[in-house]
Amino acid sequence: MWLSVNMQRVVEFLVGLLETPSPTGYHQEAMQYVQERMEALSLDGLSMRSTNKGALVFTWAGERNDAPRAVSVHVDTLGAMVREIKTNGRLLMTQLGSYAWNAVEGENVTIISVSNGARHTGTIQTVAPSVHTSNEAEKGKREEERMEVRLDARVSKREETAALGIEVGDLISFAPRVEVTDTGYIKSRHLDDKAGVAVVFGALLTMRDLGLRPAQDAHFFISNYEEVGHGASAGIPPEAKELVVIDMAAATTGEHQNSDEYSVGICAKDSSGPYDLEMRRRLTRLCREHQIAFKVDTFPHYGSDGSALLRAGGDVRVGLIGPGVDASHAYERTHRDSLDATICLVIRYLLDDRS
């Protein structure tokens, strides 16, 4: 059976999600976006609930329920938090998630007030950004205390910034700068892991349009604390026998990497160790059987929601896949072909009744 994925719908979903702010700790808008669009699919046998931590879990009843399976993705993204309002009225940041400061230098941001929801814009830069005034503009270290947010407001004192309602602990969201090219590329921040969420949407959309149901009950876990390491440590339905994590960083391209931007990546090992060997064999077998372009890779500096679940004592077999993305945790890029390949593998996994 040939799978025809409506990539226009998938990309439209992805762009909308990318443009919805969700730095770790601020997930409500993104979760509402995902929930509304999943509900609009009107899948027979689909139920939804939220966990105490705010993750979204939806279950799609399959043909059988003797070996339920789970799929996880995450909506939380890299971001920052206000650490201090400086004497000059600018903002010192602390990171949410892990990234190199030079990867966000010059980026436009939105400060989201925790107390009243107000929003203010600004730009991340070094404390000496101009080559006309300081050698540090070129040679200075990019580290937390040498970076700041320049607000788009007429402020030059701590008191003036505080008067805007900005406080320590307010959240900082990075502008995604989404671009979809006529050559099939999607460029944006936060493809980690909003591309993975779009994969789940695309898989369910395609299965609905083809009148297909999963072979086993399938639980979908939309995580909201993956970037800080505890997203799926709780909340995966305990009856699940196995878990496939979809995370774009599982297919990051780079030096010494085997992945590319045009296939689905299957992770054999990351910083938490090897993933389940039988799950990897099953996923690669499905790719070969159905002519899905794939690459197997390892990632020495990576961890996933699967890692979080296993470290929390989860007795579940875990596999890790994802669309190939270049420049992870920076200004990222993927291709429609990689999204399509990942969607097709997820569908084949959901339909496969072999263990």
MORATA-V965227 format. One record per pair of residues at least 6 apart in sequence whose ideal C-beta (glycine too) atoms are under 8 Angstrom apart, sorted by the first residue. I is the first residue (numbers start at 0). J is the second residue. Records with the same first field share a line. If there is no record, write none. Layout:
BEGIN
I = J, J
END
This chain:
BEGIN
0 = 209
2 = 205, 209, 342, 343, 346
3 = 205
4 = 201, 204, 205, 339, 342, 343
5 = 201, 204, 205, 208
6 = 201, 335, 338, 339
8 = 201, 204
9 = 197, 198, 200, 201, 204, 338, 342
10 = 179, 185, 197, 335, 338
12 = 36, 197, 200, 201
13 = 185, 193, 194, 196, 197, 338
14 = 177, 179, 185
15 = 32
16 = 29, 32, 33, 74, 193, 196, 197
17 = 175, 177, 187, 188, 189, 190, 193
18 = 175, 177
19 = 28, 29, 32
20 = 28, 29, 109, 111, 172
21 = 28, 29, 74, 75, 76, 172, 189, 223
22 = 75, 76, 77, 78, 79, 95, 170, 171, 172, 173
23 = 75, 76, 77, 78, 95, 96, 223, 224, 225, 226, 227
24 = 75, 78, 80, 95, 170, 224
25 = 78, 111, 170, 172
26 = 53, 74, 75, 223
27 = 53
29 = 74, 75
30 = 49, 53, 55, 74, 221, 223
33 = 55, 74, 196, 200, 221
34 = 47, 55
36 = 200
37 = 45, 47, 57, 200, 203
38 = 45, 47
40 = 203, 204, 207
41 = 207
42 = 59, 203, 207
44 = 59, 60, 212
45 = 57, 58, 59, 60
46 = 57, 58
47 = 55, 56, 57, 58
48 = 55, 56, 57
49 = 55, 56
50 = 56, 233, 234
52 = 223, 224, 233, 234
53 = 223
54 = 220, 221, 222, 223, 224, 230, 231, 234
55 = 220, 221
56 = 218, 219, 220, 221, 234, 236
57 = 218, 219, 221
58 = 216, 217, 218, 219, 236
59 = 203, 212, 213, 216, 217, 219
60 = 212, 216
61 = 67, 212, 213, 214, 215, 216, 217, 349
62 = 212, 213, 214, 215, 352
63 = 214, 215, 216, 352
64 = 215, 216
65 = 215
66 = 215, 240, 241, 354
67 = 215, 216, 217, 218, 236, 238, 239, 240
68 = 213, 215, 216, 217, 218, 239, 240, 241, 242, 243, 348, 349
69 = 217, 218, 219, 220, 235, 236, 239, 241, 242, 243, 315
70 = 199, 217, 218, 219, 220, 242, 243, 244, 245, 345, 349
71 = 219, 220, 221, 222, 230, 231, 235, 242, 243, 244, 245, 304, 305
72 = 192, 195, 196, 198, 199, 219, 220, 221, 222, 244, 245, 246
73 = 192, 195, 196, 221, 222, 223, 224, 225, 226, 230, 246, 304
74 = 192, 193, 196, 221, 222, 223
75 = 222, 223, 224, 225, 226, 227, 230
76 = 96, 173, 188, 189, 191, 193, 226
77 = 94, 95, 96, 97, 98, 173, 188, 189, 191, 226, 328
78 = 95, 96, 170, 171, 172, 173
79 = 92, 93, 94, 95, 108, 170, 171, 173
80 = 92, 93, 95, 168, 169, 170, 171
81 = 90, 91, 92, 110, 165, 166, 167, 168, 169, 170, 171
82 = 90, 91, 92, 93, 143, 167
83 = 90, 91, 167
84 = 90, 91, 157, 160, 161, 165, 166, 167
85 = 91, 147, 157
86 = 156, 157
87 = 155, 156, 157
88 = 150, 154, 155, 156, 157, 159, 160
89 = 147, 148, 149, 150, 160
90 = 110, 121, 147, 148, 150, 160, 165, 171
91 = 143, 144, 146, 147
92 = 123, 143, 146, 147, 148, 171
93 = 143
94 = 143
95 = 170, 171, 226, 227
96 = 226, 227, 328
97 = 226, 328
98 = 328, 329
99 = 141, 328, 329
100 = 141, 142, 143, 145, 146
101 = 141
102 = 328, 329, 330
103 = 123, 173
104 = 123, 124, 125, 141, 146
105 = 122, 123, 124
106 = 122, 123, 173, 174, 188
107 = 120, 121, 122, 173, 174
108 = 120, 121, 122, 123, 148, 171, 172, 173, 174
109 = 118, 119, 120, 121, 171, 172, 174
110 = 118, 119, 120, 121, 148, 150, 165, 169, 170, 171
111 = 118, 169, 170, 171, 172
112 = 118, 119, 164, 165, 166, 169
113 = 166, 168, 169, 170
114 = 164, 166
115 = 164
117 = 163, 164
119 = 150, 151, 152, 163, 165
120 = 150, 151
121 = 148, 149, 150, 151
122 = 148, 149, 151
123 = 146, 147, 148, 173
124 = 146, 147, 149
125 = 135, 136, 139, 141, 145, 146, 147
126 = 135, 145, 146, 147
127 = 133, 135, 136, 139
128 = 136
129 = 136
130 = 136, 137
133 = 139
135 = 145
139 = 145
148 = 171
150 = 160, 163, 165
152 = 159, 160, 163
153 = 159
154 = 160, 163
173 = 188, 189
174 = 188
175 = 187, 188, 189
176 = 186, 187, 188, 330
177 = 185, 186, 187
178 = 184, 185, 186, 187
179 = 185, 186
180 = 186
183 = 334, 335, 336
184 = 260, 332, 333, 334, 335
185 = 194, 332, 333, 334, 335, 338
186 = 330, 331, 332
187 = 330, 331, 332
188 = 329, 330, 331
189 = 331
190 = 247, 322, 324, 331, 332, 333
191 = 246, 247, 248, 324, 327, 328, 331
192 = 225, 245, 246, 247, 248, 321
194 = 247, 321, 322, 324, 333, 338
195 = 245, 246, 247, 321, 322, 341
196 = 221
197 = 338
198 = 245, 322, 338, 341, 342, 345
199 = 219, 245, 345
201 = 338, 339, 342
202 = 342, 345, 346, 349
205 = 342, 346
206 = 212, 213, 346, 349
211 = 346, 350
213 = 349, 350
214 = 349, 350, 351, 352
215 = 352
217 = 349
218 = 235, 236, 239
220 = 231, 234, 235, 304
222 = 230, 231, 234, 304
223 = 230
224 = 230
225 = 231, 246, 303, 304, 307
228 = 302, 307
229 = 307
230 = 304, 307
231 = 242, 244, 304, 305, 307, 308
232 = 307, 308, 310, 311
233 = 311
235 = 242, 308, 313, 315
239 = 315
240 = 315, 316
241 = 275, 278, 315, 316, 317, 318
242 = 305, 308, 313, 315, 316, 317, 318
243 = 278, 282, 317, 318, 319, 320, 345, 348
244 = 303, 304, 305, 317, 318, 319, 320
245 = 320, 321, 341, 345
246 = 303, 304, 319, 321
247 = 321, 322, 324, 327, 331, 333
248 = 298, 301, 303, 321, 324, 327, 328
249 = 264, 265, 266, 269, 296, 298, 301, 303, 319, 320, 321
250 = 258, 262, 263, 264, 266, 294, 296, 320, 321, 322, 323, 324, 337
251 = 258, 264, 298, 301, 323, 324, 325, 327
252 = 258, 259, 260, 323, 324, 325
253 = 325, 327
256 = 296, 298
257 = 294, 295, 296
258 = 264, 294, 296, 323
259 = 294, 323, 337
260 = 322, 323, 324, 325, 332, 333, 334, 336, 337
261 = 292, 323, 334, 336, 337, 340
262 = 291, 292, 293, 294, 323, 336, 337, 340
263 = 286, 291, 292, 293, 294, 320, 321, 322, 323, 337, 340, 341, 343, 344
264 = 293, 294, 295, 296, 320, 321, 322, 323
265 = 279, 282, 283, 286, 293, 294, 295, 296, 318, 319, 320
266 = 274, 295, 296, 297, 298, 301, 303, 319, 320, 321
267 = 273, 274, 279, 295, 296, 297
268 = 274, 297, 298
269 = 297, 298, 299, 301, 302, 303, 306, 319
270 = 298, 299, 300, 301, 302, 306
271 = 302, 303, 305, 306, 309, 310
274 = 305, 317, 318, 319
275 = 316, 317, 318
277 = 316, 354
278 = 316, 317, 318
279 = 295, 318
281 = 318, 348, 351, 353, 354
282 = 293, 318, 320, 344, 348
283 = 293, 295
285 = 291, 344, 347, 348, 351
286 = 292, 293, 344
288 = 347
289 = 343, 347
291 = 340, 343, 344, 347
292 = 336, 340
293 = 340, 344
294 = 323
303 = 319
305 = 317, 318, 319
308 = 315, 317
309 = 315, 317
320 = 341, 344, 345
321 = 341
322 = 333, 337, 338, 340, 341
323 = 333, 334, 337
324 = 331, 332, 333, 337
325 = 331, 332, 333
326 = 332
END
